């Protein structure tokens, strides 16, 4: 497979997953605000600023908008083209990557991505957002789920499909930890949290909903919402498709399918780093994580995920330029030694 094709498929999946997660987090925050009454501007800012911080774009936001309000944050995360991680930018980048490998993706996948892109380019997108934010965000999430379904059902499960899986699960692991980190300010810096207020319980339930984990979580823990249980489920669950452990396991598996290397072996730094991270997550406990501090642990996870992404690029995408004269000289010296 050409490195250009692999790169496009990898980023196609990442941008679709990024758009989906942006829609999720805004949707849940809007619903949370509906249940919170009589908030002054300072309290509203405390609800919206963590959403921007979770994307890692708070510095850019501060240069473009005077203060974090519902209107400014949603504009920044949804429609602002100067924000490379906004929903409209993510969809545009996904479409561009799909266009460059048009012959490598199923027609149904291209049509779904193109349909969503054209929707954002039309006045209907803004009109739907203003009239019904829920329907607007639901349309984005439905398109993302359709993309995932098409990739499973219509794409050959070859190297290209594995690069799609790597991009999807790398992005999903990053965003799950970022959503969890939104509530870190309500926790002690280190150590297990104690009893929480009803307002905090509502906030932690919103984190679960943003990851589509509420129903699955209730099936195990009932209606009890506590930071320890929420963090343990979203970080260490073996079965939930958006947990950190699940994502790293699938990421590591996809990388090894690409190279053909057996488990517990590696042929490049991306596999070495993913295998190490998987082992660390598999043998971690929630007590150890809170002992480090949830915010500190999440920061470490995001650094490791970035390192895996960089190593993947160096292993499969980046091909260093070769100086022809030096290459000829090396070949001549090698032949003379023979």
Wavefront OBJ file of the C-alpha trace (Angstrom):
o trace
v 0.000 0.000 0.000
v 1.234 3.501 -0.848
v 2.147 5.567 2.207
v -0.017 8.389 0.842
v -3.066 6.121 0.800
v -2.339 4.835 4.314
v -2.001 8.401 5.592
v -5.299 9.493 4.022
v -7.231 6.516 5.407
v -5.727 7.028 8.861
v -6.712 10.711 8.974
v -10.079 10.112 7.349
v -11.038 7.904 10.292
v -9.533 10.284 12.849
v -11.416 13.319 11.547
v -14.759 11.496 11.437
v -14.225 10.271 15.001
v -13.208 13.795 16.055
v -16.381 15.290 14.584
v -18.468 12.662 16.356
v -16.859 13.340 19.729
v -17.230 17.101 19.348
v -20.941 16.643 18.714
v -21.228 14.323 21.717
v -19.631 16.653 24.192
v -21.627 19.711 23.092
v -24.878 17.746 23.134
v -24.333 16.531 26.685
v -23.275 19.958 27.950
v -26.413 21.522 26.503
v -28.571 18.904 28.197
v -26.723 19.440 31.472
v -27.416 23.171 31.324
v -31.129 22.510 30.835
v -31.146 20.870 34.256
v -29.210 23.717 35.891
v -31.271 26.823 36.533
v -30.440 30.433 37.389
v -26.778 30.367 36.469
v -24.948 33.696 36.379
v -22.311 34.445 33.681
v -19.478 33.224 35.906
v -21.192 29.913 36.521
v -21.985 29.533 32.817
v -18.329 30.093 31.970
v -17.434 27.319 34.430
v -19.675 24.988 32.416
v -18.368 25.941 28.971
v -14.635 26.545 29.473
v -13.854 22.905 30.399
v -15.418 21.880 27.082
v -12.887 24.030 25.215
v -10.060 22.801 27.441
v -10.991 19.193 26.707
v -10.197 19.765 23.022
v -6.797 21.306 23.807
v -7.672 24.497 21.907
v -8.197 26.873 24.836
v -5.268 29.107 23.847
v -6.630 29.608 20.324
v -10.096 30.232 21.750
v -8.750 32.951 24.042
v -7.256 34.808 21.069
v -10.528 34.725 19.099
v -13.247 35.242 21.710
v -13.380 37.568 24.729
v -15.078 35.106 27.120
v -16.473 31.574 27.195
v -20.234 31.703 26.697
v -22.584 29.186 25.171
v -22.661 31.084 21.885
v -18.906 31.666 21.642
v -17.918 28.102 22.587
v -20.415 26.431 20.256
v -19.440 28.763 17.411
v -15.777 27.959 17.991
v -16.302 24.194 18.196
v -18.896 23.864 15.451
v -18.593 26.470 12.719
v -15.298 28.363 13.102
v -13.016 27.472 10.141
v -10.018 29.051 11.911
v -10.259 26.254 14.480
v -8.696 23.224 12.814
v -10.526 20.924 15.243
v -13.982 22.444 14.816
v -16.746 20.218 13.553
v -16.907 21.923 10.162
v -13.101 21.720 9.786
v -13.034 18.045 10.775
v -15.705 17.128 8.234
v -13.950 19.119 5.499
v -10.625 17.429 6.264
v -12.282 13.993 6.311
v -13.823 14.645 2.907
v -10.522 15.887 1.471
v -8.706 12.750 2.638
v -11.491 10.572 1.207
v -11.319 12.482 -2.092
v -7.584 11.845 -2.425
v -8.148 8.084 -2.132
v -11.516 8.000 -3.860
v -10.691 4.693 -5.558
v -9.833 3.063 -2.206
v -13.090 3.707 -0.339
v -16.566 2.256 -1.011
v -19.003 4.461 -2.913
v -21.383 4.396 0.071
v -18.662 5.774 2.354
v -17.823 8.595 -0.042
v -21.494 9.469 -0.464
v -22.077 9.654 3.296
v -19.025 11.853 3.909
v -19.885 14.052 0.938
v -23.494 14.360 2.078
v -22.412 15.566 5.525
v -19.885 17.979 3.996
v -22.481 19.493 1.654
v -24.897 19.842 4.562
v -22.344 21.937 6.453
v -21.697 24.044 3.368
v -25.403 24.872 3.021
v -27.474 27.436 4.985
v -29.535 24.535 6.325
v -26.804 23.630 8.820
v -26.953 26.977 10.620
v -30.749 27.050 10.423
v -31.048 23.576 11.955
v -28.588 24.446 14.717
v -30.539 27.566 15.652
v -33.929 25.834 15.537
v -32.991 22.465 17.070
v -29.436 21.901 18.391
v -30.344 18.324 19.360
v -31.387 17.400 15.801
v -28.288 19.090 14.398
v -25.911 17.163 16.655
v -27.844 13.942 16.191
v -27.361 14.210 12.442
v -23.597 14.439 12.906
v -23.535 11.459 15.245
v -25.734 9.405 12.921
v -23.385 10.102 10.009
v -20.417 9.006 12.108
v -22.136 5.753 13.058
v -23.055 5.180 9.419
v -19.402 5.665 8.467
v -18.320 3.080 11.053
v -20.956 0.636 9.827
v -19.925 1.065 6.186
v -16.256 0.599 7.054
v -17.061 -2.733 8.716
v -19.565 -3.982 6.159
v -18.232 -2.710 2.831
v -14.479 -2.196 3.173
v -12.119 -5.148 2.599
v -10.455 -5.983 5.899
v -6.957 -5.482 4.522
v -4.162 -3.022 5.348
v -6.333 -0.059 4.382
v -9.058 -1.132 6.783
v -6.475 -1.601 9.536
v -5.181 1.953 9.044
v -8.782 3.133 9.421
v -9.019 1.179 12.693
v -5.762 2.646 13.968
v -6.946 6.187 13.259
v -10.375 5.582 14.793
v -9.206 3.979 18.024
v -6.282 6.361 18.531
v -8.650 9.325 18.259
v -11.332 7.651 20.384
v -8.898 6.838 23.203
v -7.696 10.441 23.201
v -11.213 11.882 23.294
v -12.495 9.505 25.986
v -9.711 10.592 28.325
v -10.304 14.259 27.471
v -14.010 13.944 28.281
v -13.144 12.299 31.583
v -10.673 15.075 32.356
v -13.422 17.712 32.168
v -14.440 16.843 35.743
v -10.935 16.703 37.254
v -11.388 20.067 39.005
v -13.985 18.475 41.302
v -11.479 15.842 42.488
v -8.584 15.935 44.938
v -5.215 16.324 43.235
v -4.206 12.863 44.412
v -6.042 10.108 46.205
v -9.481 8.557 46.011
v -12.431 10.974 46.026
v -14.924 10.839 48.884
v -18.655 11.467 48.866
v -19.919 13.818 46.167
v -22.828 16.240 45.897
v -25.886 15.751 43.743
v -24.589 18.418 41.344
v -21.294 16.555 40.961
v -23.140 13.290 40.392
v -25.078 15.000 37.619
v -21.811 16.162 36.063
v -20.275 12.688 36.171
v -23.398 11.179 34.641
v -22.999 13.720 31.826
v -19.489 12.379 31.187
v -20.944 8.900 30.842
v -23.597 10.143 28.428
v -20.993 11.947 26.327
v -19.320 8.560 25.787
v -22.661 6.759 25.216
v -21.827 4.781 28.349
v -24.785 5.650 30.578
v -26.945 2.587 29.857
v -24.017 0.167 29.926
v -22.753 1.695 33.184
v -26.188 1.429 34.832
v -26.383 -2.247 33.903
v -23.350 -2.830 36.134
v -23.560 -0.186 38.871
v -27.214 0.773 38.884
v -28.012 4.415 39.577
v -24.960 4.980 41.801
v -22.714 7.599 40.192
v -19.285 8.106 41.740
v -16.039 9.378 40.174
v -14.207 6.172 41.066
v -16.749 3.979 39.299
v -17.069 6.272 36.281
v -13.301 6.559 35.801
v -12.801 2.824 36.251
v -15.446 2.056 33.629
v -14.196 4.551 31.037
v -10.530 3.697 31.535
v -10.323 0.004 32.421
v -13.391 -1.744 31.025
v -12.556 -4.761 28.838
v -15.903 -4.697 27.051
v -17.048 -1.114 26.559
v -16.030 0.042 23.008
v -15.038 3.543 24.108
v -12.982 2.668 27.169
v -9.264 3.403 27.098
v -8.324 -0.262 27.539
v -10.634 -1.427 24.750
v -9.322 1.231 22.338
v -5.652 0.504 23.050
v -6.255 -3.222 22.639
v -7.869 -2.726 19.213
v -5.226 -0.176 18.207
v -2.411 -2.567 19.091
v -4.134 -5.416 17.257
v -4.590 -3.332 14.080
v -0.933 -2.298 14.101
v 0.156 -5.935 14.308
v -2.200 -6.947 11.512
v -0.515 -4.330 9.309
v 3.012 -5.628 9.935
v 2.137 -9.295 10.532
v 4.038 -9.323 13.820
v 2.797 -11.672 16.531
v 1.603 -10.394 19.930
v 4.367 -9.591 22.436
v 6.702 -8.816 19.537
v 7.319 -5.589 17.644
v 8.888 -4.510 14.374
v 8.725 -0.722 14.827
v 8.351 1.890 17.540
v 4.593 2.264 17.025
v 4.065 -1.405 17.942
v 6.542 -1.192 20.805
v 4.793 1.840 22.306
v 1.276 0.488 21.803
v 2.230 -2.886 23.303
v 3.828 -1.209 26.299
v 0.802 1.045 26.812
v -1.581 -1.893 26.539
v 0.362 -3.808 29.187
v 0.366 -0.777 31.486
v -3.392 -0.331 31.148
v -4.114 -4.054 31.557
v -2.221 -4.203 34.845
v -3.358 -0.847 36.240
v -5.910 -0.430 39.013
v -8.184 2.512 39.625
v -6.522 2.987 43.017
v -3.149 3.459 41.337
v -4.657 5.914 38.849
v -6.214 8.082 41.551
v -2.979 7.766 43.549
v -1.203 9.490 40.656
v -4.116 11.893 40.230
v -6.706 11.554 37.482
v -5.630 14.738 35.703
v -1.959 13.769 35.808
v -2.760 10.254 34.574
v -4.829 11.581 31.673
v -1.997 13.941 30.692
v 0.418 10.999 30.637
v -1.986 8.957 28.510
v -2.350 11.741 25.953
v 1.426 12.108 25.687
v 1.744 8.361 25.041
v -1.003 8.444 22.417
v 0.775 11.291 20.631
v 4.005 9.287 20.718
v 2.259 6.318 19.100
v 0.881 8.597 16.383
v 4.341 10.070 15.720
v 5.935 6.617 15.614
v 3.266 5.391 13.202
v 4.004 8.323 10.901
v 7.739 7.587 10.923
v 7.214 3.854 10.368
v 4.702 3.944 7.529
v 4.106 7.449 6.194
v 7.303 9.475 6.218
v 9.839 8.392 3.642
v 13.113 10.323 3.907
v 14.523 11.810 0.745
v 17.600 10.007 -0.551
v 20.493 11.920 -2.093
v 21.113 10.037 -5.343
v 24.855 10.739 -5.456
v 25.339 9.522 -1.890
v 23.230 6.450 -2.613
v 25.358 5.591 -5.673
v 28.529 6.036 -3.615
v 27.223 3.762 -0.868
v 26.248 1.122 -3.436
v 29.696 1.286 -5.085
v 31.471 0.920 -1.744
v 29.221 -1.998 -0.840
v 29.923 -3.752 -4.156
v 33.666 -3.212 -3.793
v 33.580 -4.765 -0.329
v 31.879 -7.827 -1.817
l 1 2 3 4 5 6 7 8 9 10 11 12 13 14 15 16 17 18 19 20 21 22 23 24 25 26 27 28 29 30 31 32 33 34 35 36 37 38 39 40 41 42 43 44 45 46 47 48 49 50 51 52 53 54 55 56 57 58 59 60 61 62 63 64 65 66 67 68 69 70 71 72 73 74 75 76 77 78 79 80 81 82 83 84 85 86 87 88 89 90 91 92 93 94 95 96 97 98 99 100 101 102 103 104 105 106 107 108 109 110 111 112 113 114 115 116 117 118 119 120 121 122 123 124 125 126 127 128 129 130 131 132 133 134 135 136 137 138 139 140 141 142 143 144 145 146 147 148 149 150 151 152 153 154 155 156 157 158 159 160 161 162 163 164 165 166 167 168 169 170 171 172 173 174 175 176 177 178 179 180 181 182 183 184 185 186 187 188 189 190 191 192 193 194 195 196 197 198 199 200 201 202 203 204 205 206 207 208 209 210 211 212 213 214 215 216 217 218 219 220 221 222 223 224 225 226 227 228 229 230 231 232 233 234 235 236 237 238 239 240 241 242 243 244 245 246 247 248 249 250 251 252 253 254 255 256 257 258 259 260 261 262 263 264 265 266 267 268 269 270 271 272 273 274 275 276 277 278 279 280 281 282 283 284 285 286 287 288 289 290 291 292 293 294 295 296 297 298 299 300 301 302 303 304 305 306 307 308 309 310 311 312 313 314 315 316 317 318 319 320 321 322 323 324 325 326 327 328 329 330 331 332 333 334 335 336 337 338
